[in-house]
Amino acid sequence: MKLLIQLRTPTEIASYEGCALALTLATFGHDVQLYLDAPVFGLLMQPTSRLHGMIQSLELYDMPAAWLPADVFSGWLTGMLPTDLASQLTLMPEVIDSQDFEQILNF
């Protein structure tokens, strides 16, 4: 199953639950793409947040880099992000066909 999980709520528990679900589904062979919206970015930048640590482990779960909205973060990926996070994040493609995903979940 191919899923898009969008983290949009700027609370630690919502972002944790969404990311934990993504990692769990990936463990069981599902194709999962994470999208981190601008309000979640503050949590991501806190080294002590659970989201920060979980995003660093996407590679271990054979997950692609998490998407960030290109219109907001186009300049950030080239030096403003810590190195450990930058490799796990990429800008969202300009065109996304929602039919590419069997389910889209929002947290």
Secondary structure by P-SEA (a helix, b strand, c coil): cbbbbbbccccaaaaaaaaaaaaaaaaaccbbbbbbcccccccccccccaaaaaaaacccccccccccccccccccccccccaaaaaaccccccccccccccccccc
